[in-house]
């Protein structure tokens, strides 16, 4: 798990580019959601479930995001899923 400075680099990078959800442990994604969007574990777990359990590349298809249109607009196009 990255240390706080590395995590903050990821959060700062997130503002300007996309993040690879496949490279983030759930706890790190939780921190990114919290620091960047004021959202927490509920949405981080929904994103993880869509990608890792359901195999859906569109995390915004989760019901949790449909109930948060402002968050969905902010997240649109901000994550990618490229192995490697």
C-alpha positions in Angstrom: 0.0 0.0 0.0 1.4 3.4 -0.9 2.5 5.8 1.8 0.6 9.1 2.3 3.0 11.2 0.0 2.6 8.7 -2.8 -1.2 8.6 -2.3 -1.3 12.3 -2.4 0.7 12.2 -5.7 -2.1 9.9 -7.0 -4.8 12.3 -5.8 -3.0 15.3 -7.4 -2.5 13.3 -10.6 -6.1 12.5 -10.6 -7.1 16.1 -10.9 -5.2 16.4 -14.2 -5.5 13.0 -15.7 -7.1 9.6 -15.4 -6.3 6.9 -12.8 -6.0 3.2 -13.4 -8.5 1.6 -11.1 -6.7 -1.7 -11.6 -3.6 -0.3 -10.0 -5.3 1.0 -6.9 -6.1 -1.0 -3.8 -9.6 -0.4 -2.4 -8.3 1.6 0.5 -6.4 3.9 -1.8 -9.4 4.4 -4.1 -11.4 5.2 -0.9 -8.8 7.9 -0.1 -8.9 9.3 -3.6 -12.7 9.5 -3.5 -12.6 11.2 -0.1 -9.9 13.7 -0.8 -10.9 14.6 -4.4 -14.7 14.4 -4.2 -15.7 14.3 -0.6 -17.1 10.8 -1.0 -16.0 7.7 0.7 -16.1 4.0 1.0 -19.7 3.6 -0.3 -18.7 4.9 -3.8 -15.2 3.3 -3.8 -16.7 -0.1 -3.0 -19.3 0.4 -5.8 -16.6 1.2 -8.3 -14.6 -1.9 -7.2 -17.6 -4.1 -7.4 -18.4 -3.0 -11.0 -14.8 -3.6 -12.2 -13.6 -6.5 -10.2 -16.7 -8.5 -9.4 -19.0 -7.7 -12.4 -16.3 -7.1 -15.0 -18.0 -3.8 -16.0 -15.6 -1.2 -17.3 -18.2 1.6 -16.7 -18.1 2.2 -13.0 -20.8 4.8 -13.4 -23.3 2.1 -14.3 -23.4 1.2 -10.6 -26.7 2.2 -8.9 -24.7 4.1 -6.3 -23.5 6.6 -8.9 -26.9 6.9 -10.6 -28.1 8.4 -7.4 -25.3 11.0 -7.4 -25.5 12.8 -10.8 -23.1 15.5 -9.8 -20.5 13.0 -8.7 -21.1 11.0 -11.9 -20.4 14.0 -14.0 -17.2 14.7 -12.1 -16.0 11.2 -12.4 -16.9 10.7 -16.1 -13.8 9.7 -18.0 -11.5 10.0 -15.0 -10.8 6.2 -14.5 -9.4 3.7 -16.9 -8.8 0.0 -16.6 -5.6 -1.0 -18.4 -3.6 -4.0 -17.1 0.1 -3.6 -16.9 
